[in-house]
């Protein structure tokens, strides 16, 4: 299967440094730049792919990979009413530290475990998690296919893998307007709020443009060993949720 994604420098050191730099204001920028719609996207993810609390998957934990400061991990803790263990994993220690602090403030760290992990080579056992998620992070993994294979490997048979990612809207004229905003406005707002010349918000539109979308990513997920892979566009296609099952 040919790789149709555009080449973007996603070397581990570069990405880790960029996200380490923006970590202190990461949540503020996410909510500001999305108009708080990112909260809705995570909420919708927990509804489209809800935690399983009964049956053979009911005692299995959840893994949120590329967790950042843990918003999706926290959303799944709420959705499960605190009845499941959640592992929040990321390779950026600055992000994890902020997530762990957030979890401590909300009294959930007995249920959420914060773990430094490389998505290309996870330290977790095979067939462990009922649900493996990644929100706005898979495109930052240096080897997308390896990351998807690892997500599939640690998922239990009968469980699901869910990927929430930015996408390019398909509907015109919104597609053209959003493309202009993403390329020209978003990086400048990000740098102004950060008060430095961080490349992270120049990297963001590059990484979205260069990543697999819609049918392309469903094909990669299927090639990684998942079945019945489907995608759910959210908010006119600004973001899309991809869901596959492990047989």
N, C-alpha and C positions, 0 to 999 in steps of 0.2 A: 504494500500500500504506500503510495508516494506521500511524502511529507509536504503538504501544501501551505504550511505556516511560514510566515516571513521570518528570516533570521533576526533575532534580537539578542544582545549580549545579556544572558541570564546566568553568568558565572556565579557560583555560590557566594564568593567573597564580596562581589559587587552588590548583589541583591541584599545580603545580610547587612552590609554597611549602610545602604540607603535606608532600609527600614529601621535600623537602629537609630539613625539620625532623626527620623520623623516620629519615632515612637511616642515622645512626650505629648505631641498634639495629634496623634493619629486618629483618635476617636472624634475629636473636635472637627478635624478636616473631613472625615467621612460623613458626619452628619451635616456639616455645612454644605459641602459640595453636592451632596445628593438631596438636599432639602429634607433630610430625615427619612427619605424613602428607603434607605438601607435597612432601617429597623423593620419596615414592612416586609422587605424581601426575606429577611431571616425568619420573621413570623410565618410567612407563607411557606417557607421551606419546612418548618416544623409541622405544618398542616398537610402539605402534599406528601411528605415522608415522615409520618409521625413515629414516635418511639413505640415499641411493642412491649407491653407490660404483662402479657399473659402468654402461655404456651411455651414451646421449647426455646423461643428467642427471648422470652420475657425476663430472664435473669442475666442476659448477656449485656455487656456495657456498650457504650457509644464512643467512637473515636472521632474527634474533630481535628483534622489535619490542617496545617497552615492556619492555625487558630488566631494568630495575631494577638490581640488583647482579649480574645475569648468571647466575643459577643455571641457567636453561634453556639458555642459550648454552653454558655449561660442560658440561651434561649431553649436549648434542649433539656437542660436541668429543670427549667420551669415547665416545659411541656410534659416531662415525665413526673412532675410533682415531687421531685427529689427522690424518686424511688429507684433510680438507676445510677450506676457509676458512669462518669464521663471522663475520658482522657482528652485533655487539651494539649496538642503537640504543635511545636513550631521550632524552626532552627535559628530564630533571632532571640537571644536571651533578654534583650531590652523589652521586647514585646511581651514575652512570657512574664517578666517581673511585674509589668503593669497589669497584666491579666490576673496574676495571682493576688495582687493587692486589691483589685476589683472584686475578686471572688471572696477574699477575706472580709471586705466591707459588707458583703451581702450574706456572709455566713454560710457559704456553700462549699468551702474548700475541703470539707470532709467527704464530699461526694465528687468533686472535680479535682483531678490530679493534673498538675502542670508539668509537662515533660519536654525537654529539648530533644528534637528528633529531625533527621534528614529524610524527606519524603521519598528520596530515591533508594534509601536503604533503611527501612524501619526496623527497629529492634524488637517489635512485638511478634508474638507467636502467630502461627497460621490459625485461621478459623476462630478468631477470638471475639469479634465485635458484631453486634446485630446491625449496626449502621456505621458507615464510614463516610464522613463529610469533608468537604473543602470549600470554603467560601472566599472567593476573590483571591485565591492563592495558587491554584494549580498552574496558572499561566506563568507564575514566577519560578516554578520548579525547572531545573536545568534540563531534565529529560522527562517530557510529558508522559511518554509511553511507560517508562520505568516507574514513575509515580503512580500511574493508573494500575499497573500490575501489582505494585505493593499494596495499594488500597484494596484491590480485589483479593489478594492473598490473605490479608488479615481479617477480611470479612467472613462471617460464618455462612455456610450454605443456607439459603433461604433468606439471607440478609440483603441489604441494599447499599449501594454506593451512590452518593449524591454530590454533585458538583454545581455550585452556584458561581456564575462568572458574568462579568460584563460582556455585552455583545453589541454589535452594530445594528441599530434599528433598520428594518427593511422597508418601512413605509415612508414614502416621500410625501410632503417636503420635510417631514420631521427628521429623516435620515441625514439630509444635507445640513440642517440647522444644528443637529446634535454633533455631527462630525466637526463642524466649525468650532463649536463650544469646547469640545473635547481637546481639539488640537491647539486652540489659541487662548481660551479663557481659563480653563481649569488649571493648566500649569502655572499661570501667573498668580491666580488666587492662592494656590498651594504655597508658592514661594513667598508671597507676601505674608501669609499667616505664619509661616515658619521663620520669617525674618532672616533667611540665608539663601544661598544659591544651590540648595539641595537639588540633585538631578532627579529625585524620586517622581516628581510630578511632570517632568518631561518624559520619563520612562513609562509612566502609566499609559498615555495614549499609544506609545510605541508598542507596548506589550499587548494591549488589547487588539490593535490593528494586526499584530503579527501572530495572534493566537487562533486556534481552531474555533469555528463557530457552527452552531446548529448541526446539520448533518455530518460535518467533518468531525466534530468531537464525539458524536454518537458512534461513528465508525471506529474511532480510537478506543472508546470504552468497550465496544463489542470485541475488538481485537485483543483487549486486555483480559477477556474471559467473562464479560458480563452479558446477560441476556435481557431481552425486552427493554432495550435502552430507549428512553423517550426524553423529549425536551419540552419545557414549559416556559415560553417567553413571558416576562414580567415587565409591566410598565412600558408598553409599546416596544419591547425588545431591548431596552437599555440594559437589562440583565436577563439571564436565562438560567433556569434550573434543569440540570440533566440528571436523570435517575436510571440506574441499571440494577438488575438483580443478579445475585450469585446463585447458580443452580447447585 
